[in-house]
Amino acid sequence: MNGGKTVNVFVYGTLQQGLIAHDKLAGRGARFLGRAEVDGYALYNLGWYPGIIPDETERVLGEAYEIDEPTLQALDLYEGEGTLYRRCLADVRLQDGEVIKAYVYVYNQTVNPQNKVPMEQQPWRRGE
């Protein structure tokens, strides 16, 4: 990171460690904050990638990162912010119990209820 302003982001899909788009974080010097979870959202398998939508009864498992503004802008492009996804600020709980504010990308389209991913199948991995 360039030493400027940083923000936190919660990822739950292809940006996670070991997955196809993780280099969009690791290749830009993102700082891994740890495994994390966000309440009030449900995870849906959309095929090649997942999406979350608001659901007060659910939670989603993923990872939290500290990133700089240029990385956030790059993620906005990757996620189709404003069309396919919208970026929202949420309370994210880290493994140690600390709650941080982090951006999450919320799916901005309709989902098939049959594609909901239960907690025991999280975090998301394509094809699992």
CNS distance restraints for C-alpha pairs under 8 A (distance, minus, plus):
assign (resid   1 and name CA) (resid  28 and name CA) 6.67 0.50 0.50
assign (resid   1 and name CA) (resid  29 and name CA) 5.17 0.50 0.50
assign (resid   1 and name CA) (resid  30 and name CA) 6.68 0.50 0.50
assign (resid   1 and name CA) (resid  67 and name CA) 7.04 0.50 0.50
assign (resid   1 and name CA) (resid  68 and name CA) 5.97 0.50 0.50
assign (resid   2 and name CA) (resid  68 and name CA) 7.17 0.50 0.50
assign (resid   3 and name CA) (resid  68 and name CA) 7.94 0.50 0.50
assign (resid   4 and name CA) (resid  68 and name CA) 6.80 0.50 0.50
assign (resid   4 and name CA) (resid  69 and name CA) 7.90 0.50 0.50
assign (resid   5 and name CA) (resid  68 and name CA) 6.07 0.50 0.50
assign (resid   5 and name CA) (resid  69 and name CA) 6.65 0.50 0.50
assign (resid   6 and name CA) (resid  66 and name CA) 6.44 0.50 0.50
assign (resid   6 and name CA) (resid  67 and name CA) 5.38 0.50 0.50
assign (resid   6 and name CA) (resid  68 and name CA) 4.37 0.50 0.50
assign (resid   6 and name CA) (resid  69 and name CA) 6.24 0.50 0.50
assign (resid   7 and name CA) (resid  66 and name CA) 5.66 0.50 0.50
assign (resid   7 and name CA) (resid  67 and name CA) 5.53 0.50 0.50
assign (resid   7 and name CA) (resid  68 and name CA) 6.26 0.50 0.50
assign (resid   7 and name CA) (resid  69 and name CA) 7.25 0.50 0.50
assign (resid   7 and name CA) (resid 102 and name CA) 7.01 0.50 0.50
assign (resid   7 and name CA) (resid 103 and name CA) 7.88 0.50 0.50
assign (resid   8 and name CA) (resid  64 and name CA) 6.88 0.50 0.50
assign (resid   8 and name CA) (resid  65 and name CA) 5.53 0.50 0.50
assign (resid   8 and name CA) (resid  66 and name CA) 4.42 0.50 0.50
assign (resid   8 and name CA) (resid  67 and name CA) 6.06 0.50 0.50
assign (resid   8 and name CA) (resid 100 and name CA) 7.95 0.50 0.50
assign (resid   8 and name CA) (resid 101 and name CA) 6.78 0.50 0.50
assign (resid   8 and name CA) (resid 102 and name CA) 4.47 0.50 0.50
assign (resid   8 and name CA) (resid 103 and name CA) 6.18 0.50 0.50
assign (resid   9 and name CA) (resid  64 and name CA) 5.69 0.50 0.50
assign (resid   9 and name CA) (resid  65 and name CA) 5.35 0.50 0.50
assign (resid   9 and name CA) (resid  66 and name CA) 6.42 0.50 0.50
assign (resid   9 and name CA) (resid  67 and name CA) 7.19 0.50 0.50
assign (resid   9 and name CA) (resid 102 and name CA) 4.69 0.50 0.50
assign (resid   9 and name CA) (resid 103 and name CA) 4.53 0.50 0.50
assign (resid   9 and name CA) (resid 104 and name CA) 6.09 0.50 0.50
assign (resid  10 and name CA) (resid  36 and name CA) 7.63 0.50 0.50
assign (resid  10 and name CA) (resid  62 and name CA) 6.78 0.50 0.50
assign (resid  10 and name CA) (resid  63 and name CA) 5.65 0.50 0.50
assign (resid  10 and name CA) (resid  64 and name CA) 4.47 0.50 0.50
assign (resid  10 and name CA) (resid  65 and name CA) 6.51 0.50 0.50
assign (resid  10 and name CA) (resid  92 and name CA) 7.34 0.50 0.50
assign (resid  10 and name CA) (resid 102 and name CA) 5.99 0.50 0.50
assign (resid  10 and name CA) (resid 103 and name CA) 6.02 0.50 0.50
assign (resid  10 and name CA) (resid 104 and name CA) 5.30 0.50 0.50
assign (resid  11 and name CA) (resid  15 and name CA) 6.15 0.50 0.50
assign (resid  11 and name CA) (resid  16 and name CA) 6.29 0.50 0.50
assign (resid  11 and name CA) (resid  62 and name CA) 5.61 0.50 0.50
assign (resid  11 and name CA) (resid  63 and name CA) 5.36 0.50 0.50
assign (resid  11 and name CA) (resid  64 and name CA) 6.36 0.50 0.50
assign (resid  11 and name CA) (resid 104 and name CA) 6.79 0.50 0.50
assign (resid  11 and name CA) (resid 105 and name CA) 7.77 0.50 0.50
assign (resid  12 and name CA) (resid  16 and name CA) 6.38 0.50 0.50
assign (resid  12 and name CA) (resid  50 and name CA) 7.65 0.50 0.50
assign (resid  12 and name CA) (resid  60 and name CA) 7.50 0.50 0.50
assign (resid  12 and name CA) (resid  61 and name CA) 6.55 0.50 0.50
assign (resid  12 and name CA) (resid  62 and name CA) 4.33 0.50 0.50
assign (resid  12 and name CA) (resid  63 and name CA) 6.46 0.50 0.50
assign (resid  12 and name CA) (resid 123 and name CA) 6.67 0.50 0.50
assign (resid  12 and name CA) (resid 124 and name CA) 6.51 0.50 0.50
assign (resid  13 and name CA) (resid  19 and name CA) 7.97 0.50 0.50
assign (resid  13 and name CA) (resid  49 and name CA) 6.18 0.50 0.50
assign (resid  13 and name CA) (resid  50 and name CA) 5.76 0.50 0.50
assign (resid  13 and name CA) (resid  51 and name CA) 7.77 0.50 0.50
assign (resid  13 and name CA) (resid  62 and name CA) 7.61 0.50 0.50
assign (resid  13 and name CA) (resid 123 and name CA) 7.90 0.50 0.50
assign (resid  13 and name CA) (resid 124 and name CA) 5.89 0.50 0.50
assign (resid  13 and name CA) (resid 125 and name CA) 7.05 0.50 0.50
assign (resid  14 and name CA) (resid  19 and name CA) 5.32 0.50 0.50
assign (resid  14 and name CA) (resid  20 and name CA) 5.74 0.50 0.50
assign (resid  14 and name CA) (resid  21 and name CA) 5.26 0.50 0.50
assign (resid  14 and name CA) (resid  22 and name CA) 6.60 0.50 0.50
assign (resid  14 and name CA) (resid  49 and name CA) 6.37 0.50 0.50
assign (resid  14 and name CA) (resid  50 and name CA) 7.99 0.50 0.50
assign (resid  14 and name CA) (resid 125 and name CA) 7.82 0.50 0.50
assign (resid  15 and name CA) (resid  19 and name CA) 6.32 0.50 0.50
assign (resid  15 and name CA) (resid  20 and name CA) 7.04 0.50 0.50
assign (resid  15 and name CA) (resid  21 and name CA) 4.80 0.50 0.50
assign (resid  15 and name CA) (resid  22 and name CA) 4.22 0.50 0.50
assign (resid  15 and name CA) (resid  23 and name CA) 7.60 0.50 0.50
assign (resid  15 and name CA) (resid  24 and name CA) 7.12 0.50 0.50
assign (resid  15 and name CA) (resid  25 and name CA) 7.14 0.50 0.50
assign (resid  16 and name CA) (resid  21 and name CA) 7.51 0.50 0.50
assign (resid  16 and name CA) (resid  22 and name CA) 5.49 0.50 0.50
assign (resid  16 and name CA) (resid  62 and name CA) 7.31 0.50 0.50
assign (resid  16 and name CA) (resid  63 and name CA) 6.57 0.50 0.50
assign (resid  17 and name CA) (resid  22 and name CA) 5.64 0.50 0.50
assign (resid  18 and name CA) (resid  22 and name CA) 6.66 0.50 0.50
assign (resid  19 and name CA) (resid 125 and name CA) 7.82 0.50 0.50
assign (resid  21 and name CA) (resid  25 and name CA) 7.95 0.50 0.50
assign (resid  22 and name CA) (resid  26 and name CA) 6.21 0.50 0.50
assign (resid  23 and name CA) (resid  27 and name CA) 4.77 0.50 0.50
assign (resid  23 and name CA) (resid  28 and name CA) 7.52 0.50 0.50
assign (resid  24 and name CA) (resid  28 and name CA) 6.46 0.50 0.50
assign (resid  24 and name CA) (resid  71 and name CA) 7.81 0.50 0.50
assign (resid  24 and name CA) (resid  74 and name CA) 7.88 0.50 0.50
assign (resid  24 and name CA) (resid  75 and name CA) 7.47 0.50 0.50
assign (resid  25 and name CA) (resid  29 and name CA) 6.59 0.50 0.50
assign (resid  25 and name CA) (resid  30 and name CA) 5.23 0.50 0.50
assign (resid  25 and name CA) (resid  67 and name CA) 7.80 0.50 0.50
assign (resid  25 and name CA) (resid  71 and name CA) 7.34 0.50 0.50
assign (resid  26 and name CA) (resid  30 and name CA) 5.53 0.50 0.50
assign (resid  26 and name CA) (resid  31 and name CA) 7.94 0.50 0.50
assign (resid  28 and name CA) (resid  71 and name CA) 6.73 0.50 0.50
assign (resid  29 and name CA) (resid  67 and name CA) 7.56 0.50 0.50
assign (resid  30 and name CA) (resid  65 and name CA) 6.23 0.50 0.50
assign (resid  30 and name CA) (resid  66 and name CA) 5.76 0.50 0.50
assign (resid  30 and name CA) (resid  67 and name CA) 4.93 0.50 0.50
assign (resid  30 and name CA) (resid  68 and name CA) 7.56 0.50 0.50
assign (resid  31 and name CA) (resid  65 and name CA) 5.39 0.50 0.50
assign (resid  31 and name CA) (resid  66 and name CA) 5.03 0.50 0.50
assign (resid  31 and name CA) (resid  67 and name CA) 6.62 0.50 0.50
assign (resid  32 and name CA) (resid  63 and name CA) 7.72 0.50 0.50
assign (resid  32 and name CA) (resid  64 and name CA) 6.31 0.50 0.50
assign (resid  32 and name CA) (resid  65 and name CA) 4.61 0.50 0.50
assign (resid  32 and name CA) (resid  66 and name CA) 6.62 0.50 0.50
assign (resid  33 and name CA) (resid  63 and name CA) 7.44 0.50 0.50
assign (resid  33 and name CA) (resid  64 and name CA) 5.24 0.50 0.50
assign (resid  33 and name CA) (resid  65 and name CA) 5.10 0.50 0.50
assign (resid  33 and name CA) (resid  66 and name CA) 6.82 0.50 0.50
assign (resid  33 and name CA) (resid  94 and name CA) 7.65 0.50 0.50
assign (resid  34 and name CA) (resid  63 and name CA) 5.77 0.50 0.50
assign (resid  34 and name CA) (resid  64 and name CA) 5.66 0.50 0.50
assign (resid  34 and name CA) (resid  65 and name CA) 7.36 0.50 0.50
assign (resid  34 and name CA) (resid  94 and name CA) 6.52 0.50 0.50
assign (resid  34 and name CA) (resid  95 and name CA) 6.82 0.50 0.50
assign (resid  35 and name CA) (resid  61 and name CA) 7.57 0.50 0.50
assign (resid  35 and name CA) (resid  62 and name CA) 5.88 0.50 0.50
assign (resid  35 and name CA) (resid  63 and name CA) 4.39 0.50 0.50
assign (resid  35 and name CA) (resid  64 and name CA) 6.28 0.50 0.50
assign (resid  35 and name CA) (resid  94 and name CA) 6.23 0.50 0.50
assign (resid  35 and name CA) (resid  95 and name CA) 5.95 0.50 0.50
assign (resid  36 and name CA) (resid  61 and name CA) 5.98 0.50 0.50
assign (resid  36 and name CA) (resid  62 and name CA) 5.36 0.50 0.50
assign (resid  36 and name CA) (resid  63 and name CA) 5.03 0.50 0.50
assign (resid  36 and name CA) (resid  64 and name CA) 5.95 0.50 0.50
assign (resid  36 and name CA) (resid  92 and name CA) 6.63 0.50 0.50
assign (resid  36 and name CA) (resid  93 and name CA) 5.50 0.50 0.50
assign (resid  36 and name CA) (resid  94 and name CA) 4.41 0.50 0.50
assign (resid  36 and name CA) (resid  95 and name CA) 5.76 0.50 0.50
assign (resid  37 and name CA) (resid  59 and name CA) 6.72 0.50 0.50
assign (resid  37 and name CA) (resid  60 and name CA) 5.45 0.50 0.50
assign (resid  37 and name CA) (resid  61 and name CA) 4.43 0.50 0.50
assign (resid  37 and name CA) (resid  62 and name CA) 5.87 0.50 0.50
assign (resid  37 and name CA) (resid  63 and name CA) 7.46 0.50 0.50
assign (resid  37 and name CA) (resid  92 and name CA) 5.79 0.50 0.50
assign (resid  37 and name CA) (resid  93 and name CA) 5.36 0.50 0.50
assign (resid  37 and name CA) (resid  94 and name CA) 6.70 0.50 0.50
assign (resid  38 and name CA) (resid  59 and name CA) 5.49 0.50 0.50
assign (resid  38 and name CA) (resid  60 and name CA) 5.39 0.50 0.50
assign (resid  38 and name CA) (resid  61 and name CA) 6.76 0.50 0.50
assign (resid  38 and name CA) (resid  90 and name CA) 7.43 0.50 0.50
assign (resid  38 and name CA) (resid  91 and name CA) 6.55 0.50 0.50
assign (resid  38 and name CA) (resid  92 and name CA) 4.83 0.50 0.50
assign (resid  38 and name CA) (resid  93 and name CA) 6.31 0.50 0.50
assign (resid  39 and name CA) (resid  56 and name CA) 7.21 0.50 0.50
assign (resid  39 and name CA) (resid  57 and name CA) 7.95 0.50 0.50
assign (resid  39 and name CA) (resid  58 and name CA) 6.19 0.50 0.50
assign (resid  39 and name CA) (resid  59 and name CA) 4.20 0.50 0.50
assign (resid  39 and name CA) (resid  60 and name CA) 6.58 0.50 0.50
assign (resid  39 and name CA) (resid  91 and name CA) 7.73 0.50 0.50
assign (resid  39 and name CA) (resid  92 and name CA) 7.54 0.50 0.50
assign (resid  40 and name CA) (resid  54 and name CA) 5.78 0.50 0.50
assign (resid  40 and name CA) (resid  55 and name CA) 5.01 0.50 0.50
assign (resid  40 and name CA) (resid  56 and name CA) 4.08 0.50 0.50
assign (resid  40 and name CA) (resid  57 and name CA) 6.19 0.50 0.50
assign (resid  40 and name CA) (resid  58 and name CA) 5.46 0.50 0.50
assign (resid  40 and name CA) (resid  59 and name CA) 5.64 0.50 0.50
assign (resid  41 and name CA) (resid  52 and name CA) 5.99 0.50 0.50
assign (resid  41 and name CA) (resid  53 and name CA) 5.38 0.50 0.50
assign (resid  41 and name CA) (resid  54 and name CA) 4.30 0.50 0.50
assign (resid  41 and name CA) (resid  55 and name CA) 4.57 0.50 0.50
assign (resid  41 and name CA) (resid  56 and name CA) 6.36 0.50 0.50
assign (resid  41 and name CA) (resid  57 and name CA) 7.63 0.50 0.50
assign (resid  41 and name CA) (resid  58 and name CA) 5.44 0.50 0.50
assign (resid  41 and name CA) (resid  59 and name CA) 5.25 0.50 0.50
assign (resid  41 and name CA) (resid  60 and name CA) 6.30 0.50 0.50
assign (resid  42 and name CA) (resid  52 and name CA) 5.35 0.50 0.50
assign (resid  42 and name CA) (resid  53 and name CA) 5.57 0.50 0.50
assign (resid  42 and name CA) (resid  54 and name CA) 6.31 0.50 0.50
assign (resid  42 and name CA) (resid  55 and name CA) 5.59 0.50 0.50
assign (resid  42 and name CA) (resid  58 and name CA) 5.27 0.50 0.50
assign (resid  42 and name CA) (resid  59 and name CA) 5.85 0.50 0.50
assign (resid  42 and name CA) (resid  60 and name CA) 6.15 0.50 0.50
assign (resid  42 and name CA) (resid 116 and name CA) 7.09 0.50 0.50
assign (resid  42 and name CA) (resid 117 and name CA) 7.62 0.50 0.50
assign (resid  43 and name CA) (resid  50 and name CA) 6.84 0.50 0.50
assign (resid  43 and name CA) (resid  51 and name CA) 5.86 0.50 0.50
assign (resid  43 and name CA) (resid  52 and name CA) 4.52 0.50 0.50
assign (resid  43 and name CA) (resid  53 and name CA) 6.87 0.50 0.50
assign (resid  43 and name CA) (resid  59 and name CA) 7.83 0.50 0.50
assign (resid  43 and name CA) (resid  60 and name CA) 6.12 0.50 0.50
assign (resid  43 and name CA) (resid 116 and name CA) 5.85 0.50 0.50
assign (resid  43 and name CA) (resid 117 and name CA) 5.44 0.50 0.50
assign (resid  43 and name CA) (resid 118 and name CA) 7.68 0.50 0.50
assign (resid  44 and name CA) (resid  50 and name CA) 5.49 0.50 0.50
assign (resid  44 and name CA) (resid  51 and name CA) 5.29 0.50 0.50
assign (resid  44 and name CA) (resid  52 and name CA) 6.00 0.50 0.50
assign (resid  44 and name CA) (resid  53 and name CA) 7.95 0.50 0.50
assign (resid  44 and name CA) (resid 111 and name CA) 7.33 0.50 0.50
assign (resid  44 and name CA) (resid 115 and name CA) 5.35 0.50 0.50
assign (resid  44 and name CA) (resid 116 and name CA) 4.35 0.50 0.50
assign (resid  44 and name CA) (resid 117 and name CA) 5.36 0.50 0.50
assign (resid  45 and name CA) (resid  49 and name CA) 6.54 0.50 0.50
assign (resid  45 and name CA) (resid  50 and name CA) 4.56 0.50 0.50
assign (resid  45 and name CA) (resid  51 and name CA) 6.68 0.50 0.50
assign (resid  45 and name CA) (resid 115 and name CA) 5.39 0.50 0.50
assign (resid  45 and name CA) (resid 116 and name CA) 6.39 0.50 0.50
assign (resid  45 and name CA) (resid 117 and name CA) 6.36 0.50 0.50
assign (resid  45 and name CA) (resid 124 and name CA) 8.00 0.50 0.50
assign (resid  46 and name CA) (resid  50 and name CA) 5.00 0.50 0.50
assign (resid  46 and name CA) (resid  51 and name CA) 6.69 0.50 0.50
assign (resid  46 and name CA) (resid 111 and name CA) 7.93 0.50 0.50
assign (resid  46 and name CA) (resid 115 and name CA) 7.19 0.50 0.50
assign (resid  47 and name CA) (resid 126 and name CA) 7.39 0.50 0.50
assign (resid  48 and name CA) (resid 126 and name CA) 6.39 0.50 0.50
assign (resid  49 and name CA) (resid 126 and name CA) 6.84 0.50 0.50
assign (resid  50 and name CA) (resid 124 and name CA) 7.32 0.50 0.50
assign (resid  51 and name CA) (resid 105 and name CA) 7.87 0.50 0.50
assign (resid  51 and name CA) (resid 106 and name CA) 6.52 0.50 0.50
assign (resid  51 and name CA) (resid 107 and name CA) 5.03 0.50 0.50
assign (resid  52 and name CA) (resid  60 and name CA) 7.95 0.50 0.50
assign (resid  52 and name CA) (resid 105 and name CA) 7.54 0.50 0.50
assign (resid  52 and name CA) (resid 106 and name CA) 5.26 0.50 0.50
assign (resid  52 and name CA) (resid 107 and name CA) 5.46 0.50 0.50
assign (resid  53 and name CA) (resid 106 and name CA) 5.73 0.50 0.50
assign (resid  53 and name CA) (resid 107 and name CA) 5.81 0.50 0.50
assign (resid  53 and name CA) (resid 108 and name CA) 7.88 0.50 0.50
assign (resid  54 and name CA) (resid 106 and name CA) 7.86 0.50 0.50
assign (resid  59 and name CA) (resid 119 and name CA) 7.61 0.50 0.50
assign (resid  60 and name CA) (resid 119 and name CA) 7.22 0.50 0.50
assign (resid  60 and name CA) (resid 122 and name CA) 7.42 0.50 0.50
assign (resid  60 and name CA) (resid 123 and name CA) 7.55 0.50 0.50
assign (resid  61 and name CA) (resid 119 and name CA) 7.74 0.50 0.50
assign (resid  61 and name CA) (resid 122 and name CA) 6.00 0.50 0.50
assign (resid  61 and name CA) (resid 123 and name CA) 5.15 0.50 0.50
assign (resid  62 and name CA) (resid 122 and name CA) 7.91 0.50 0.50
assign (resid  62 and name CA) (resid 123 and name CA) 5.62 0.50 0.50
assign (resid  62 and name CA) (resid 124 and name CA) 7.83 0.50 0.50
assign (resid  64 and name CA) (resid  92 and name CA) 7.99 0.50 0.50
assign (resid  64 and name CA) (resid  94 and name CA) 7.54 0.50 0.50
assign (resid  64 and name CA) (resid 102 and name CA) 7.78 0.50 0.50
assign (resid  67 and name CA) (resid  71 and name CA) 6.13 0.50 0.50
assign (resid  67 and name CA) (resid  72 and name CA) 6.75 0.50 0.50
assign (resid  68 and name CA) (resid  72 and name CA) 6.40 0.50 0.50
assign (resid  69 and name CA) (resid  73 and name CA) 6.24 0.50 0.50
assign (resid  70 and name CA) (resid  74 and name CA) 6.25 0.50 0.50
assign (resid  71 and name CA) (resid  75 and name CA) 6.14 0.50 0.50
assign (resid  72 and name CA) (resid  76 and name CA) 6.19 0.50 0.50
assign (resid  73 and name CA) (resid  77 and name CA) 6.51 0.50 0.50
assign (resid  74 and name CA) (resid  78 and name CA) 6.28 0.50 0.50
assign (resid  75 and name CA) (resid  79 and name CA) 5.93 0.50 0.50
assign (resid  76 and name CA) (resid  80 and name CA) 5.97 0.50 0.50
assign (resid  76 and name CA) (resid  81 and name CA) 4.90 0.50 0.50
assign (resid  76 and name CA) (resid  87 and name CA) 7.69 0.50 0.50
assign (resid  77 and name CA) (resid  81 and name CA) 6.37 0.50 0.50
assign (resid  79 and name CA) (resid  84 and name CA) 6.93 0.50 0.50
assign (resid  79 and name CA) (resid  85 and name CA) 6.11 0.50 0.50
assign (resid  79 and name CA) (resid 105 and name CA) 7.40 0.50 0.50
assign (resid  80 and name CA) (resid  84 and name CA) 5.14 0.50 0.50
assign (resid  80 and name CA) (resid  85 and name CA) 5.77 0.50 0.50
assign (resid  80 and name CA) (resid  86 and name CA) 7.81 0.50 0.50
assign (resid  81 and name CA) (resid  85 and name CA) 4.88 0.50 0.50
assign (resid  81 and name CA) (resid  86 and name CA) 4.87 0.50 0.50
assign (resid  81 and name CA) (resid  87 and name CA) 6.29 0.50 0.50
assign (resid  81 and name CA) (resid 105 and name CA) 7.70 0.50 0.50
assign (resid  82 and name CA) (resid  86 and name CA) 4.96 0.50 0.50
assign (resid  82 and name CA) (resid  87 and name CA) 7.60 0.50 0.50
assign (resid  82 and name CA) (resid 108 and name CA) 7.90 0.50 0.50
assign (resid  83 and name CA) (resid 108 and name CA) 6.59 0.50 0.50
assign (resid  84 and name CA) (resid 107 and name CA) 6.25 0.50 0.50
assign (resid  84 and name CA) (resid 108 and name CA) 5.30 0.50 0.50
assign (resid  84 and name CA) (resid 109 and name CA) 6.60 0.50 0.50
assign (resid  85 and name CA) (resid 105 and name CA) 5.74 0.50 0.50
assign (resid  85 and name CA) (resid 106 and name CA) 5.29 0.50 0.50
assign (resid  85 and name CA) (resid 107 and name CA) 4.48 0.50 0.50
assign (resid  85 and name CA) (resid 108 and name CA) 4.78 0.50 0.50
assign (resid  85 and name CA) (resid 109 and name CA) 7.78 0.50 0.50
assign (resid  86 and name CA) (resid 105 and name CA) 5.53 0.50 0.50
assign (resid  86 and name CA) (resid 106 and name CA) 5.30 0.50 0.50
assign (resid  86 and name CA) (resid 107 and name CA) 6.59 0.50 0.50
assign (resid  86 and name CA) (resid 108 and name CA) 6.22 0.50 0.50
assign (resid  87 and name CA) (resid 103 and name CA) 6.23 0.50 0.50
assign (resid  87 and name CA) (resid 104 and name CA) 5.66 0.50 0.50
assign (resid  87 and name CA) (resid 105 and name CA) 4.59 0.50 0.50
assign (resid  87 and name CA) (resid 106 and name CA) 6.24 0.50 0.50
assign (resid  88 and name CA) (resid 103 and name CA) 5.41 0.50 0.50
assign (resid  88 and name CA) (resid 104 and name CA) 5.41 0.50 0.50
assign (resid  88 and name CA) (resid 105 and name CA) 6.35 0.50 0.50
assign (resid  88 and name CA) (resid 106 and name CA) 6.92 0.50 0.50
assign (resid  89 and name CA) (resid 101 and name CA) 6.51 0.50 0.50
assign (resid  89 and name CA) (resid 102 and name CA) 5.57 0.50 0.50
assign (resid  89 and name CA) (resid 103 and name CA) 4.46 0.50 0.50
assign (resid  89 and name CA) (resid 104 and name CA) 6.24 0.50 0.50
assign (resid  90 and name CA) (resid 101 and name CA) 5.64 0.50 0.50
assign (resid  90 and name CA) (resid 102 and name CA) 5.55 0.50 0.50
assign (resid  90 and name CA) (resid 103 and name CA) 6.13 0.50 0.50
assign (resid  90 and name CA) (resid 104 and name CA) 6.69 0.50 0.50
assign (resid  91 and name CA) (resid  99 and name CA) 6.19 0.50 0.50
assign (resid  91 and name CA) (resid 100 and name CA) 5.69 0.50 0.50
assign (resid  91 and name CA) (resid 101 and name CA) 4.87 0.50 0.50
assign (resid  91 and name CA) (resid 102 and name CA) 6.43 0.50 0.50
assign (resid  92 and name CA) (resid  99 and name CA) 5.42 0.50 0.50
assign (resid  92 and name CA) (resid 100 and name CA) 5.30 0.50 0.50
assign (resid  92 and name CA) (resid 101 and name CA) 6.08 0.50 0.50
assign (resid  92 and name CA) (resid 102 and name CA) 6.27 0.50 0.50
assign (resid  93 and name CA) (resid  97 and name CA) 5.81 0.50 0.50
assign (resid  93 and name CA) (resid  98 and name CA) 5.69 0.50 0.50
assign (resid  93 and name CA) (resid  99 and name CA) 4.37 0.50 0.50
assign (resid  93 and name CA) (resid 100 and name CA) 6.42 0.50 0.50
assign (resid  94 and name CA) (resid  98 and name CA) 5.39 0.50 0.50
assign (resid  94 and name CA) (resid  99 and name CA) 6.24 0.50 0.50
assign (resid  94 and name CA) (resid 100 and name CA) 7.60 0.50 0.50
assign (resid 111 and name CA) (resid 115 and name CA) 7.52 0.50 0.50
assign (resid 112 and name CA) (resid 116 and name CA) 7.66 0.50 0.50
assign (resid 117 and name CA) (resid 121 and name CA) 6.35 0.50 0.50
assign (resid 117 and name CA) (resid 122 and name CA) 7.15 0.50 0.50
assign (resid 117 and name CA) (resid 124 and name CA) 7.97 0.50 0.50
assign (resid 118 and name CA) (resid 122 and name CA) 6.93 0.50 0.50
assign (resid 119 and name CA) (resid 123 and name CA) 7.88 0.50 0.50
assign (resid 124 and name CA) (resid 128 and name CA) 7.91 0.50 0.50
